[in-house]
Amino acid sequence: MMKLLSSKPSPFGRKVKIAAKMKGVDDQIELMPTETRTPNEDLRRENPLSKIPVLVLADGTQLFDSHVICEYLDSLKPAPRLFPASGAARFNTLTLGALGDGMIEAALLLVYEKRFRPEDKWVQGWIDRQQAKIDASLAHLERNPPAWGQNPNYGHITIASALGYLDLRHDGKWRAGHSKMVLWLDEFAAAVPAFGQTRAE
């Protein structure tokens, strides 16, 4: 049995949970709720960076971060393929995943700025810089919502997880002015039931 160290709200953990369900291996993974707001030595032993998610294999091998874990899960069964094997399709998938990860990272930094600093220490320039990354990414996606073939791939999972996190922690404000991506997320949720099943309340 594998073990996944994560938390319900983590968008990076959500990516892994979606991938596991899509690959049909989620029944081989024990979910280990993991605290990250305070120093956690149990987590540090599994990942010296003290970051989630971490997948611990049956033999004790530790895999991190979410991209590595998702690619490992994709290797366990031949279908559905989440990472194209080569060529333009693979690099398009990885680039889309990188865009989604960047959106998540910027959204997390906005949360951390207000969670870990008193209001009089907030740096507005830093807040504006992170928001600009999110806004530019949304505008890029709105111009050309990322289509998929037989099934959504890792890149689509990452974008959906990013949008889900913006709904969870940023009150869904991204939806205004991005009607194509709102529709895209609805279509993703319909195609991938795991998206709804992994939603944090």
Contacts in CASP RR format, 6 or more apart in sequence:
PFRMAT RR
TARGET T0000
AUTHOR 0000-0000-0000
METHOD contacts of the structure
MODEL  1
MMKLLSSKPSPFGRKVKIAAKMKGVDDQIELMPTETRTPNEDLRRENPLS
KIPVLVLADGTQLFDSHVICEYLDSLKPAPRLFPASGAARFNTLTLGALG
DGMIEAALLLVYEKRFRPEDKWVQGWIDRQQAKIDASLAHLERNPPAWGQ
NPNYGHITIASALGYLDLRHDGKWRAGHSKMVLWLDEFAAAVPAFGQTRA
E
1 28 0 8 1.000
1 29 0 8 1.000
1 30 0 8 1.000
1 58 0 8 1.000
2 28 0 8 1.000
2 29 0 8 1.000
2 30 0 8 1.000
2 55 0 8 1.000
2 56 0 8 1.000
2 57 0 8 1.000
2 58 0 8 1.000
3 29 0 8 1.000
3 30 0 8 1.000
3 32 0 8 1.000
3 55 0 8 1.000
3 56 0 8 1.000
4 13 0 8 1.000
4 16 0 8 1.000
4 17 0 8 1.000
4 20 0 8 1.000
4 29 0 8 1.000
4 30 0 8 1.000
4 31 0 8 1.000
4 32 0 8 1.000
4 53 0 8 1.000
4 54 0 8 1.000
4 55 0 8 1.000
4 56 0 8 1.000
4 69 0 8 1.000
5 32 0 8 1.000
5 34 0 8 1.000
5 43 0 8 1.000
5 46 0 8 1.000
5 47 0 8 1.000
5 52 0 8 1.000
5 53 0 8 1.000
5 54 0 8 1.000
5 55 0 8 1.000
5 56 0 8 1.000
6 12 0 8 1.000
6 13 0 8 1.000
6 16 0 8 1.000
6 17 0 8 1.000
6 31 0 8 1.000
6 32 0 8 1.000
6 33 0 8 1.000
6 34 0 8 1.000
6 52 0 8 1.000
6 53 0 8 1.000
6 54 0 8 1.000
7 13 0 8 1.000
7 33 0 8 1.000
7 34 0 8 1.000
7 35 0 8 1.000
7 36 0 8 1.000
7 52 0 8 1.000
8 33 0 8 1.000
8 200 0 8 1.000
8 201 0 8 1.000
9 165 0 8 1.000
9 168 0 8 1.000
9 169 0 8 1.000
9 200 0 8 1.000
10 52 0 8 1.000
10 53 0 8 1.000
11 104 0 8 1.000
11 107 0 8 1.000
11 108 0 8 1.000
11 161 0 8 1.000
11 162 0 8 1.000
11 164 0 8 1.000
11 165 0 8 1.000
12 52 0 8 1.000
12 53 0 8 1.000
12 65 0 8 1.000
12 66 0 8 1.000
12 101 0 8 1.000
12 104 0 8 1.000
12 161 0 8 1.000
13 52 0 8 1.000
13 53 0 8 1.000
13 66 0 8 1.000
13 161 0 8 1.000
14 161 0 8 1.000
14 164 0 8 1.000
14 165 0 8 1.000
14 198 0 8 1.000
14 200 0 8 1.000
15 66 0 8 1.000
15 70 0 8 1.000
15 157 0 8 1.000
15 158 0 8 1.000
15 161 0 8 1.000
16 53 0 8 1.000
16 55 0 8 1.000
16 66 0 8 1.000
16 69 0 8 1.000
16 70 0 8 1.000
16 73 0 8 1.000
17 26 0 8 1.000
17 31 0 8 1.000
17 194 0 8 1.000
17 198 0 8 1.000
18 157 0 8 1.000
18 160 0 8 1.000
18 161 0 8 1.000
18 192 0 8 1.000
18 194 0 8 1.000
18 195 0 8 1.000
18 198 0 8 1.000
19 69 0 8 1.000
19 70 0 8 1.000
19 73 0 8 1.000
19 74 0 8 1.000
19 82 0 8 1.000
19 154 0 8 1.000
19 157 0 8 1.000
20 26 0 8 1.000
20 29 0 8 1.000
20 73 0 8 1.000
21 193 0 8 1.000
21 194 0 8 1.000
21 197 0 8 1.000
21 198 0 8 1.000
22 80 0 8 1.000
22 82 0 8 1.000
22 151 0 8 1.000
22 157 0 8 1.000
22 192 0 8 1.000
22 194 0 8 1.000
23 73 0 8 1.000
23 74 0 8 1.000
23 76 0 8 1.000
23 77 0 8 1.000
23 80 0 8 1.000
23 82 0 8 1.000
24 77 0 8 1.000
25 73 0 8 1.000
25 76 0 8 1.000
25 77 0 8 1.000
29 55 0 8 1.000
34 40 0 8 1.000
34 42 0 8 1.000
34 43 0 8 1.000
34 52 0 8 1.000
34 54 0 8 1.000
35 43 0 8 1.000
36 43 0 8 1.000
36 50 0 8 1.000
36 51 0 8 1.000
36 52 0 8 1.000
39 50 0 8 1.000
40 50 0 8 1.000
43 50 0 8 1.000
43 51 0 8 1.000
43 52 0 8 1.000
43 54 0 8 1.000
44 50 0 8 1.000
46 54 0 8 1.000
46 56 0 8 1.000
46 62 0 8 1.000
46 64 0 8 1.000
47 54 0 8 1.000
47 62 0 8 1.000
47 64 0 8 1.000
49 64 0 8 1.000
51 64 0 8 1.000
51 65 0 8 1.000
53 64 0 8 1.000
53 65 0 8 1.000
53 66 0 8 1.000
53 69 0 8 1.000
54 62 0 8 1.000
54 63 0 8 1.000
54 64 0 8 1.000
54 69 0 8 1.000
55 62 0 8 1.000
55 63 0 8 1.000
55 64 0 8 1.000
55 69 0 8 1.000
55 72 0 8 1.000
55 73 0 8 1.000
56 62 0 8 1.000
56 63 0 8 1.000
57 63 0 8 1.000
63 69 0 8 1.000
63 72 0 8 1.000
66 101 0 8 1.000
67 97 0 8 1.000
67 101 0 8 1.000
67 154 0 8 1.000
70 82 0 8 1.000
70 83 0 8 1.000
70 154 0 8 1.000
70 157 0 8 1.000
71 82 0 8 1.000
71 83 0 8 1.000
71 154 0 8 1.000
73 82 0 8 1.000
74 81 0 8 1.000
74 82 0 8 1.000
74 83 0 8 1.000
74 154 0 8 1.000
80 150 0 8 1.000
80 151 0 8 1.000
81 151 0 8 1.000
81 153 0 8 1.000
82 153 0 8 1.000
82 154 0 8 1.000
82 157 0 8 1.000
83 90 0 8 1.000
83 93 0 8 1.000
83 94 0 8 1.000
83 153 0 8 1.000
83 154 0 8 1.000
84 90 0 8 1.000
84 93 0 8 1.000
84 153 0 8 1.000
93 153 0 8 1.000
93 154 0 8 1.000
93 155 0 8 1.000
94 154 0 8 1.000
94 155 0 8 1.000
96 146 0 8 1.000
96 155 0 8 1.000
96 156 0 8 1.000
96 158 0 8 1.000
96 159 0 8 1.000
97 154 0 8 1.000
97 155 0 8 1.000
97 158 0 8 1.000
97 159 0 8 1.000
99 137 0 8 1.000
99 140 0 8 1.000
99 141 0 8 1.000
99 158 0 8 1.000
99 159 0 8 1.000
100 137 0 8 1.000
100 155 0 8 1.000
100 158 0 8 1.000
100 159 0 8 1.000
100 161 0 8 1.000
100 162 0 8 1.000
101 158 0 8 1.000
101 162 0 8 1.000
102 133 0 8 1.000
102 137 0 8 1.000
102 162 0 8 1.000
103 133 0 8 1.000
103 134 0 8 1.000
103 137 0 8 1.000
103 138 0 8 1.000
103 159 0 8 1.000
103 162 0 8 1.000
103 166 0 8 1.000
104 158 0 8 1.000
104 161 0 8 1.000
104 162 0 8 1.000
104 165 0 8 1.000
106 130 0 8 1.000
106 131 0 8 1.000
106 133 0 8 1.000
106 134 0 8 1.000
107 130 0 8 1.000
107 134 0 8 1.000
107 162 0 8 1.000
107 165 0 8 1.000
107 166 0 8 1.000
107 169 0 8 1.000
107 170 0 8 1.000
108 165 0 8 1.000
109 126 0 8 1.000
109 130 0 8 1.000
110 127 0 8 1.000
110 130 0 8 1.000
110 131 0 8 1.000
110 170 0 8 1.000
111 169 0 8 1.000
113 122 0 8 1.000
113 123 0 8 1.000
113 126 0 8 1.000
113 127 0 8 1.000
113 130 0 8 1.000
114 122 0 8 1.000
134 166 0 8 1.000
134 174 0 8 1.000
138 174 0 8 1.000
138 178 0 8 1.000
138 181 0 8 1.000
141 159 0 8 1.000
141 178 0 8 1.000
141 181 0 8 1.000
141 184 0 8 1.000
142 177 0 8 1.000
142 178 0 8 1.000
142 180 0 8 1.000
142 181 0 8 1.000
145 180 0 8 1.000
145 181 0 8 1.000
145 183 0 8 1.000
145 184 0 8 1.000
146 155 0 8 1.000
146 156 0 8 1.000
146 159 0 8 1.000
146 184 0 8 1.000
148 156 0 8 1.000
148 191 0 8 1.000
151 191 0 8 1.000
152 160 0 8 1.000
152 188 0 8 1.000
152 191 0 8 1.000
152 192 0 8 1.000
156 188 0 8 1.000
157 192 0 8 1.000
160 185 0 8 1.000
160 188 0 8 1.000
160 189 0 8 1.000
160 192 0 8 1.000
160 195 0 8 1.000
163 174 0 8 1.000
163 181 0 8 1.000
163 185 0 8 1.000
164 185 0 8 1.000
164 199 0 8 1.000
166 172 0 8 1.000
166 173 0 8 1.000
166 174 0 8 1.000
167 174 0 8 1.000
167 175 0 8 1.000
168 200 0 8 1.000
174 181 0 8 1.000
175 182 0 8 1.000
188 195 0 8 1.000
189 195 0 8 1.000
189 196 0 8 1.000
END
